[in-house]
Amino acid sequence: MDGPSQSLLQPGVAHWLIQASYFLAAILFISGLKKMSHPKTARGGIIWAGVGMVVATLITFAEPGMHNYLLMTTAIFIGGILAWWTGKRVAMTDMPQMIALYNGMGGGSAAAIAAVELLRVLTGAGLTHESFAARELAVVGALIGTVAFSGSLVAFAKLQGWMRKVYRFPGQQALNGILFLALLVLGFILARGEFSATEYYAFFAIALVIGVLMTVPIGGADMPVVISLYNALTGLAVGFEGFVLQNPAMMIAGIVVGSAGTLLTQLMAKAMNRPISNVLFSGFGTGDDGGSALAVSGSMKAIDASDAAITMAYAEKVIIIPGYGMAVAQAQHKIWELVKLLQEKGVKVSFAIHPVAGRMPGHMNVLLAEAGVPYDLIYDLEDVNSQFPTTDVALVIGANDVVNPAARKDTSSPIYGMPILDADKAKNVFVIKRGQGTGFSGIENLLFFEDNTRMCYGDAQDVAQKLISGVKAM
Amino acid sequence: MEGFVALYIFMLAAFTGYEVISKVPTILHTPLMSGSNFVHGIVLVGAMVALGSATTTAEQVIGFIAVLLGAGNAVGGYVVTERMLEMFISSKEKN
């Protein structure tokens, strides 16, 4: 099986079988994604896509003229087992950074493919497949893939808490601009096909640096959008390298993800009412442009968990608004226990989820699903906002910016115009929060100072436990 | 492959991706991002081709890294997506 064998099969049959398998894989990917976009069929979707991946991977072993089978299998086993092990072990709350990490690996892989191809150009061997615009696409794919690689790793480090600081320095934009220009020039030289080893290394080094520089100034609040953007970029890079290698499965899957990811990024940015350019180039989420011009009136008023529990147990309608604080405290199971108790008492409970609550859109849905909350209790912003005026208690758990009325009232606020959950319109608002500080974005939350708001300080899980005891004690 | 055929594939794939995602409820955004992250794990196939045609040591080393990372993308992407999606159960299914 080693050596530049013809193929495992007759050349004609092998070629047909390989192309047919890639075609099948492409169908499975697209229908898998389609199924993943409906709650009922979502679980089947990933399995379809998984079958497509297995088919495409297995048939690739039969590609003609391949060597290094031992190296290949070893790499697949090492990479696969490490990813399997980490993916199975990671807590649901840490999913966003794992997606960032695996996405970074994909970007890195696409960049490495381009690196091999361009190395062949450098050493005079030429591309594996000389075709229309192949060198140019290899370079563009290399650029995008490398940026997605280093950028995703920084995003991973930030979400994992390894890199808490937001790094900004004067002239950062200018430096980025100069580096990007240098990258374009080098890319152009590489694409022409005659370049030195120095230019080759400098190209990849600068692309790595740009990925890092682009991501370090971005605050945690914007991370979902950034991860989604890098996901789309990796898709594009994979698609471009697919063109270079003349591999239709890669072309189709890569470009489909590239465009789907771009749309998803736009949806997320729209939910935050922030153009993507703002996310990338302005310092929202860093706290240095936070200060609200609207004077904060009133003070924060605290409440005991037991009092809050009694109010909720006698309420007719309760809406729960989870945020990142719930994820950090792993409070979703306790919250669901509380909800079931309240339901026994005849309280109508639902969950309201802001599109960008948590670190990723849908992050909260995943956590609530993990705890066993059926998805038909969970409502989107548009469906639930009209409900607040008739709601007795809005329980905010570790959410902050997504319920800040400043987005409606304060034109000078950085979040002005962002659609929010109108928790302030409920008769009572209880906020579970660790301390009095501002949230991730560093913006003062007007909701906390409203007359109908009571603060319940503490770790979300502890407070939830106290609420449960409070309701049980009645 | 002829240039224009490649261009057609590019265009049709781009529209497909856009259509597939355009009517997604928010609750599926994260799983779907994770799922699309898995789908671009197909990069593994390209990495295998790159390593498979590598002749010099340098090419083998970079190719090896490409396959390793690609396998990580595919397997990791699958595992986390599957874990997330297996939790999506409606209250009717539960009873």
HADDOCK unambig.tbl for C-alpha pairs under 7 A between the chains (distance, minus, plus):
assign (segid A and resid 29 and name CA) (segid B and resid 39 and name CA) 6.66 0.50 0.50
assign (segid A and resid 33 and name CA) (segid B and resid 20 and name CA) 6.92 0.50 0.50
assign (segid A and resid 34 and name CA) (segid B and resid 20 and name CA) 5.37 0.50 0.50
assign (segid A and resid 36 and name CA) (segid B and resid 32 and name CA) 6.32 0.50 0.50
assign (segid A and resid 37 and name CA) (segid B and resid 21 and name CA) 6.72 0.50 0.50
assign (segid A and resid 37 and name CA) (segid B and resid 24 and name CA) 5.29 0.50 0.50
assign (segid A and resid 37 and name CA) (segid B and resid 28 and name CA) 6.57 0.50 0.50
assign (segid A and resid 37 and name CA) (segid B and resid 32 and name CA) 6.78 0.50 0.50
assign (segid A and resid 38 and name CA) (segid B and resid 24 and name CA) 6.93 0.50 0.50
assign (segid A and resid 39 and name CA) (segid B and resid 88 and name CA) 6.90 0.50 0.50
assign (segid A and resid 42 and name CA) (segid B and resid 85 and name CA) 6.53 0.50 0.50
assign (segid A and resid 43 and name CA) (segid B and resid 85 and name CA) 5.31 0.50 0.50
assign (segid A and resid 43 and name CA) (segid B and resid 86 and name CA) 6.04 0.50 0.50
assign (segid A and resid 46 and name CA) (segid B and resid 35 and name CA) 6.74 0.50 0.50
assign (segid A and resid 46 and name CA) (segid B and resid 82 and name CA) 6.50 0.50 0.50
assign (segid A and resid 49 and name CA) (segid B and resid 39 and name CA) 6.98 0.50 0.50
assign (segid A and resid 50 and name CA) (segid B and resid 78 and name CA) 6.98 0.50 0.50
assign (segid A and resid 53 and name CA) (segid B and resid 42 and name CA) 6.55 0.50 0.50
assign (segid A and resid 56 and name CA) (segid B and resid 45 and name CA) 6.96 0.50 0.50
assign (segid A and resid 57 and name CA) (segid B and resid 45 and name CA) 5.73 0.50 0.50
assign (segid A and resid 60 and name CA) (segid B and resid 45 and name CA) 6.37 0.50 0.50
assign (segid A and resid 66 and name CA) (segid B and resid 52 and name CA) 4.41 0.50 0.50
assign (segid A and resid 66 and name CA) (segid B and resid 53 and name CA) 5.48 0.50 0.50
assign (segid A and resid 67 and name CA) (segid B and resid 52 and name CA) 4.67 0.50 0.50
assign (segid A and resid 67 and name CA) (segid B and resid 53 and name CA) 6.20 0.50 0.50
assign (segid A and resid 68 and name CA) (segid B and resid 51 and name CA) 6.83 0.50 0.50
assign (segid A and resid 68 and name CA) (segid B and resid 52 and name CA) 5.53 0.50 0.50
assign (segid A and resid 69 and name CA) (segid B and resid 52 and name CA) 6.98 0.50 0.50
assign (segid A and resid 71 and name CA) (segid B and resid 64 and name CA) 6.74 0.50 0.50
assign (segid A and resid 72 and name CA) (segid B and resid 48 and name CA) 6.55 0.50 0.50
assign (segid A and resid 72 and name CA) (segid B and resid 51 and name CA) 6.96 0.50 0.50
assign (segid A and resid 72 and name CA) (segid B and resid 64 and name CA) 6.71 0.50 0.50
assign (segid A and resid 72 and name CA) (segid B and resid 67 and name CA) 6.79 0.50 0.50
assign (segid A and resid 75 and name CA) (segid B and resid 64 and name CA) 6.11 0.50 0.50
assign (segid A and resid 75 and name CA) (segid B and resid 67 and name CA) 5.84 0.50 0.50
assign (segid A and resid 75 and name CA) (segid B and resid 68 and name CA) 4.66 0.50 0.50
assign (segid A and resid 76 and name CA) (segid B and resid 67 and name CA) 6.25 0.50 0.50
assign (segid A and resid 76 and name CA) (segid B and resid 68 and name CA) 5.62 0.50 0.50
assign (segid A and resid 76 and name CA) (segid B and resid 71 and name CA) 5.37 0.50 0.50
assign (segid A and resid 78 and name CA) (segid B and resid 68 and name CA) 6.73 0.50 0.50
assign (segid A and resid 79 and name CA) (segid B and resid 68 and name CA) 4.56 0.50 0.50
assign (segid A and resid 79 and name CA) (segid B and resid 69 and name CA) 6.23 0.50 0.50
assign (segid A and resid 79 and name CA) (segid B and resid 71 and name CA) 5.24 0.50 0.50
assign (segid A and resid 79 and name CA) (segid B and resid 72 and name CA) 4.68 0.50 0.50
assign (segid A and resid 80 and name CA) (segid B and resid 71 and name CA) 5.15 0.50 0.50
assign (segid A and resid 80 and name CA) (segid B and resid 72 and name CA) 5.11 0.50 0.50
assign (segid A and resid 80 and name CA) (segid B and resid 75 and name CA) 5.50 0.50 0.50
assign (segid A and resid 83 and name CA) (segid B and resid 72 and name CA) 5.04 0.50 0.50
assign (segid A and resid 83 and name CA) (segid B and resid 75 and name CA) 5.96 0.50 0.50
assign (segid A and resid 83 and name CA) (segid B and resid 76 and name CA) 4.58 0.50 0.50
assign (segid A and resid 84 and name CA) (segid B and resid 75 and name CA) 6.00 0.50 0.50
assign (segid A and resid 84 and name CA) (segid B and resid 76 and name CA) 5.60 0.50 0.50
assign (segid A and resid 84 and name CA) (segid B and resid 79 and name CA) 6.48 0.50 0.50
assign (segid A and resid 87 and name CA) (segid B and resid 76 and name CA) 5.48 0.50 0.50
assign (segid A and resid 87 and name CA) (segid B and resid 79 and name CA) 5.63 0.50 0.50
assign (segid A and resid 87 and name CA) (segid B and resid 80 and name CA) 5.56 0.50 0.50
assign (segid A and resid 88 and name CA) (segid B and resid 79 and name CA) 6.56 0.50 0.50
assign (segid A and resid 99 and name CA) (segid B and resid 34 and name CA) 6.11 0.50 0.50
assign (segid A and resid 99 and name CA) (segid B and resid 77 and name CA) 6.94 0.50 0.50
assign (segid A and resid 102 and name CA) (segid B and resid 72 and name CA) 6.47 0.50 0.50
assign (segid A and resid 102 and name CA) (segid B and resid 73 and name CA) 4.65 0.50 0.50
assign (segid A and resid 102 and name CA) (segid B and resid 76 and name CA) 6.14 0.50 0.50
assign (segid A and resid 102 and name CA) (segid B and resid 77 and name CA) 6.29 0.50 0.50
assign (segid A and resid 103 and name CA) (segid B and resid 37 and name CA) 5.98 0.50 0.50
assign (segid A and resid 103 and name CA) (segid B and resid 73 and name CA) 6.25 0.50 0.50
assign (segid A and resid 105 and name CA) (segid B and resid 69 and name CA) 4.82 0.50 0.50
assign (segid A and resid 105 and name CA) (segid B and resid 70 and name CA) 6.39 0.50 0.50
assign (segid A and resid 105 and name CA) (segid B and resid 72 and name CA) 6.56 0.50 0.50
assign (segid A and resid 105 and name CA) (segid B and resid 73 and name CA) 5.54 0.50 0.50
assign (segid A and resid 106 and name CA) (segid B and resid 41 and name CA) 6.07 0.50 0.50
assign (segid A and resid 106 and name CA) (segid B and resid 43 and name CA) 6.68 0.50 0.50
assign (segid A and resid 106 and name CA) (segid B and resid 69 and name CA) 6.22 0.50 0.50
assign (segid A and resid 106 and name CA) (segid B and resid 70 and name CA) 5.39 0.50 0.50
assign (segid A and resid 106 and name CA) (segid B and resid 73 and name CA) 5.16 0.50 0.50
assign (segid A and resid 108 and name CA) (segid B and resid 69 and name CA) 6.67 0.50 0.50
assign (segid A and resid 109 and name CA) (segid B and resid 43 and name CA) 6.77 0.50 0.50
assign (segid A and resid 109 and name CA) (segid B and resid 47 and name CA) 6.77 0.50 0.50
assign (segid A and resid 109 and name CA) (segid B and resid 66 and name CA) 4.23 0.50 0.50
assign (segid A and resid 109 and name CA) (segid B and resid 67 and name CA) 6.80 0.50 0.50
assign (segid A and resid 109 and name CA) (segid B and resid 69 and name CA) 5.30 0.50 0.50
assign (segid A and resid 109 and name CA) (segid B and resid 70 and name CA) 5.27 0.50 0.50
assign (segid A and resid 110 and name CA) (segid B and resid 43 and name CA) 6.30 0.50 0.50
assign (segid A and resid 112 and name CA) (segid B and resid 62 and name CA) 6.00 0.50 0.50
assign (segid A and resid 112 and name CA) (segid B and resid 63 and name CA) 6.73 0.50 0.50
assign (segid A and resid 112 and name CA) (segid B and resid 66 and name CA) 5.19 0.50 0.50
assign (segid A and resid 113 and name CA) (segid B and resid 47 and name CA) 5.77 0.50 0.50
assign (segid A and resid 113 and name CA) (segid B and resid 50 and name CA) 6.01 0.50 0.50
assign (segid A and resid 113 and name CA) (segid B and resid 63 and name CA) 6.68 0.50 0.50
assign (segid A and resid 113 and name CA) (segid B and resid 66 and name CA) 6.18 0.50 0.50
assign (segid A and resid 116 and name CA) (segid B and resid 50 and name CA) 6.74 0.50 0.50
assign (segid A and resid 116 and name CA) (segid B and resid 59 and name CA) 5.51 0.50 0.50
assign (segid A and resid 116 and name CA) (segid B and resid 62 and name CA) 6.37 0.50 0.50
assign (segid A and resid 116 and name CA) (segid B and resid 63 and name CA) 6.56 0.50 0.50
assign (segid A and resid 131 and name CA) (segid B and resid 1 and name CA) 6.88 0.50 0.50
assign (segid A and resid 132 and name CA) (segid B and resid 2 and name CA) 6.74 0.50 0.50
assign (segid A and resid 132 and name CA) (segid B and resid 3 and name CA) 5.36 0.50 0.50
assign (segid A and resid 228 and name CA) (segid B and resid 33 and name CA) 6.87 0.50 0.50
assign (segid A and resid 231 and name CA) (segid B and resid 37 and name CA) 6.21 0.50 0.50
assign (segid A and resid 235 and name CA) (segid B and resid 40 and name CA) 5.51 0.50 0.50
assign (segid A and resid 238 and name CA) (segid B and resid 40 and name CA) 6.65 0.50 0.50
assign (segid A and resid 238 and name CA) (segid B and resid 43 and name CA) 5.79 0.50 0.50
assign (segid A and resid 242 and name CA) (segid B and resid 46 and name CA) 6.89 0.50 0.50
assign (segid A and resid 245 and name CA) (segid B and resid 46 and name CA) 6.97 0.50 0.50
assign (segid A and resid 246 and name CA) (segid B and resid 1 and name CA) 6.96 0.50 0.50
assign (segid A and resid 250 and name CA) (segid B and resid 42 and name CA) 5.89 0.50 0.50
assign (segid A and resid 250 and name CA) (segid B and resid 43 and name CA) 6.37 0.50 0.50
assign (segid A and resid 252 and name CA) (segid B and resid 13 and name CA) 5.61 0.50 0.50
assign (segid A and resid 253 and name CA) (segid B and resid 39 and name CA) 6.38 0.50 0.50
assign (segid A and resid 253 and name CA) (segid B and resid 40 and name CA) 6.15 0.50 0.50
assign (segid A and resid 254 and name CA) (segid B and resid 40 and name CA) 5.47 0.50 0.50
assign (segid A and resid 255 and name CA) (segid B and resid 10 and name CA) 6.56 0.50 0.50
assign (segid A and resid 255 and name CA) (segid B and resid 13 and name CA) 5.75 0.50 0.50
assign (segid A and resid 255 and name CA) (segid B and resid 14 and name CA) 5.73 0.50 0.50
assign (segid A and resid 256 and name CA) (segid B and resid 13 and name CA) 5.09 0.50 0.50
assign (segid A and resid 256 and name CA) (segid B and resid 14 and name CA) 5.35 0.50 0.50
assign (segid A and resid 256 and name CA) (segid B and resid 16 and name CA) 6.26 0.50 0.50
assign (segid A and resid 256 and name CA) (segid B and resid 17 and name CA) 4.17 0.50 0.50
assign (segid A and resid 257 and name CA) (segid B and resid 17 and name CA) 6.19 0.50 0.50
assign (segid A and resid 257 and name CA) (segid B and resid 36 and name CA) 5.69 0.50 0.50
assign (segid A and resid 257 and name CA) (segid B and resid 40 and name CA) 6.65 0.50 0.50
assign (segid A and resid 259 and name CA) (segid B and resid 14 and name CA) 5.25 0.50 0.50
assign (segid A and resid 259 and name CA) (segid B and resid 17 and name CA) 5.26 0.50 0.50
assign (segid A and resid 259 and name CA) (segid B and resid 18 and name CA) 5.68 0.50 0.50
assign (segid A and resid 260 and name CA) (segid B and resid 17 and name CA) 4.46 0.50 0.50
assign (segid A and resid 260 and name CA) (segid B and resid 18 and name CA) 4.98 0.50 0.50
assign (segid A and resid 260 and name CA) (segid B and resid 21 and name CA) 5.79 0.50 0.50
assign (segid A and resid 263 and name CA) (segid B and resid 18 and name CA) 6.51 0.50 0.50
assign (segid A and resid 355 and name CA) (segid B and resid 26 and name CA) 6.24 0.50 0.50
assign (segid A and resid 360 and name CA) (segid B and resid 30 and name CA) 6.36 0.50 0.50
assign (segid A and resid 361 and name CA) (segid B and resid 26 and name CA) 6.79 0.50 0.50
assign (segid A and resid 361 and name CA) (segid B and resid 29 and name CA) 5.64 0.50 0.50
assign (segid A and resid 361 and name CA) (segid B and resid 30 and name CA) 5.71 0.50 0.50
assign (segid A and resid 362 and name CA) (segid B and resid 26 and name CA) 5.90 0.50 0.50
assign (segid A and resid 362 and name CA) (segid B and resid 27 and name CA) 4.77 0.50 0.50
assign (segid A and resid 362 and name CA) (segid B and resid 28 and name CA) 6.06 0.50 0.50
assign (segid A and resid 362 and name CA) (segid B and resid 29 and name CA) 5.26 0.50 0.50
assign (segid A and resid 362 and name CA) (segid B and resid 30 and name CA) 4.99 0.50 0.50
assign (segid A and resid 363 and name CA) (segid B and resid 30 and name CA) 6.09 0.50 0.50
assign (segid A and resid 365 and name CA) (segid B and resid 27 and name CA) 5.59 0.50 0.50
assign (segid A and resid 366 and name CA) (segid B and resid 84 and name CA) 6.29 0.50 0.50
assign (segid A and resid 369 and name CA) (segid B and resid 87 and name CA) 5.29 0.50 0.50
assign (segid A and resid 369 and name CA) (segid B and resid 88 and name CA) 5.84 0.50 0.50
assign (segid A and resid 370 and name CA) (segid B and resid 87 and name CA) 5.56 0.50 0.50
assign (segid A and resid 374 and name CA) (segid B and resid 89 and name CA) 5.94 0.50 0.50
assign (segid A and resid 374 and name CA) (segid B and resid 90 and name CA) 4.69 0.50 0.50
assign (segid A and resid 374 and name CA) (segid B and resid 91 and name CA) 4.73 0.50 0.50
assign (segid A and resid 375 and name CA) (segid B and resid 89 and name CA) 6.76 0.50 0.50
assign (segid A and resid 375 and name CA) (segid B and resid 90 and name CA) 5.43 0.50 0.50
assign (segid A and resid 376 and name CA) (segid B and resid 90 and name CA) 6.28 0.50 0.50
assign (segid A and resid 376 and name CA) (segid B and resid 91 and name CA) 6.87 0.50 0.50
